[in-house]
Amino acid sequence: MEQGLFVVLLTKSLSNTFAVSAAVAAILVAYLFSVWTYRLLFHPLRKFPGPKIAAISSIPSAYHLICGTNIFWVIRLHEKYDSEVVRISPNELSFSSADAYREIYGHRKTSLPFLKKDPVYYRSPIGEVEIVNATEPHEHVRMRKVFSHAFSDRALKLQEPLFNVHIDKLVRKIRDDVVGDPRKRLDIGELVR
């Protein structure tokens, strides 16, 4: 009798586990389907050309990034879609024109709002906020004011003799190494230390 009760309880438990697992799987499928539908049909970047799989998932971009083929993949996408702008992941576009580079990284026109930097891509390895990775406009402006005097035309011209001394040292090191062995490979990183 006890063995029969155990089998009945085990069967009910397994059927309940199966029902819960099936419900969780159905919810997951419905969620993924709704996210993919949104990304394909309603997302703000939906009008840009690119592979549909890249529009719904970051997996293709991550795959090419890990394999080291990301730049070649992006170039092929620009060629395939014959466009200066292509969608390479659900929330990411690639621009290939010089004008876009100037618009994104150049000096901001006062009539335009600040182009906020994505903190995911501009993270410092040590966690500090620096002028290059400052994601908030006011931080960047504050740091730029501090550094602007050091990089003015006048300040750089005053430092030119110092630059020339170090450039001459580097050229002399390279020349000495090449004269000693013309086929020798040079590690520039080691030479500048």
GIRA-V335763 format. One record per residue. N is the residue number from 1. RES is the residue in one letter. OMEGA is omega in whole degrees, -180 to 180 (none if undefined). Layout:
n | res | omega
N | RES | OMEGA
N | RES | OMEGA
This chain:
n | res | omega
1 | M | -180
2 | E | 179
3 | Q | 178
4 | G | 178
5 | L | 178
6 | F | -180
7 | V | 179
8 | V | 180
9 | L | 179
10 | L | 179
11 | T | 179
12 | K | -180
13 | S | 179
14 | L | 179
15 | S | 176
16 | N | 178
17 | T | 178
18 | F | -180
19 | A | 179
20 | V | 179
21 | S | 179
22 | A | 179
23 | A | 179
24 | V | 179
25 | A | 179
26 | A | 178
27 | I | 179
28 | L | 179
29 | V | 179
30 | A | 179
31 | Y | -180
32 | L | 179
33 | F | 180
34 | S | 178
35 | V | -179
36 | W | 178
37 | T | 178
38 | Y | -177
39 | R | -180
40 | L | -170
41 | L | -173
42 | F | -177
43 | H | 179
44 | P | -179
45 | L | -174
46 | R | -175
47 | K | -179
48 | F | -179
49 | P | 178
50 | G | 180
51 | P | -180
52 | K | -180
53 | I | 178
54 | A | 178
55 | A | -178
56 | I | -175
57 | S | 176
58 | S | -176
59 | I | 180
60 | P | 179
61 | S | 179
62 | A | 179
63 | Y | -178
64 | H | 177
65 | L | 180
66 | I | -179
67 | C | -178
68 | G | -179
69 | T | -174
70 | N | -177
71 | I | 179
72 | F | 178
73 | W | -179
74 | V | 178
75 | I | 178
76 | R | 179
77 | L | 178
78 | H | 179
79 | E | -177
80 | K | -177
81 | Y | 178
82 | D | -176
83 | S | 177
84 | E | 179
85 | V | 176
86 | V | 178
87 | R | -176
88 | I | 173
89 | S | -175
90 | P | -176
91 | N | -173
92 | E | 176
93 | L | 173
94 | S | 179
95 | F | -178
96 | S | -177
97 | S | 177
98 | A | 178
99 | D | 179
100 | A | 179
101 | Y | 179
102 | R | -179
103 | E | -175
104 | I | -173
105 | Y | -177
106 | G | 179
107 | H | -178
108 | R | 173
109 | K | -175
110 | T | -180
111 | S | -177
112 | L | 176
113 | P | 177
114 | F | 175
115 | L | -176
116 | K | 178
117 | K | 178
118 | D | -178
119 | P | 179
120 | V | -176
121 | Y | -176
122 | Y | 178
123 | R | 175
124 | S | 179
125 | P | -179
126 | I | 176
127 | G | 180
128 | E | 176
129 | V | 180
130 | E | -177
131 | I | -178
132 | V | -176
133 | N | 178
134 | A | -176
135 | T | 178
136 | E | -177
137 | P | -178
138 | H | 177
139 | E | -179
140 | H | -180
141 | V | -180
142 | R | -179
143 | M | -180
144 | R | 178
145 | K | -180
146 | V | -175
147 | F | -172
148 | S | -179
149 | H | -179
150 | A | -177
151 | F | 176
152 | S | 179
153 | D | -178
154 | R | -178
155 | A | 180
156 | L | 178
157 | K | 177
158 | L | -179
159 | Q | -176
160 | E | 179
161 | P | 179
162 | L | 176
163 | F | -178
164 | N | 179
165 | V | -178
166 | H | 177
167 | I | 178
168 | D | 178
169 | K | -179
170 | L | -180
171 | V | 178
172 | R | 178
173 | K | -180
174 | I | -179
175 | R | 179
176 | D | -180
177 | D | -177
178 | V | 178
179 | V | 179
180 | G | -179
181 | D | -176
182 | P | -178
183 | R | -178
184 | K | 176
185 | R | -178
186 | L | 174
187 | D | -177
188 | I | 179
189 | G | 178
190 | E | -178
191 | L | -176
192 | V | 179
193 | R | none
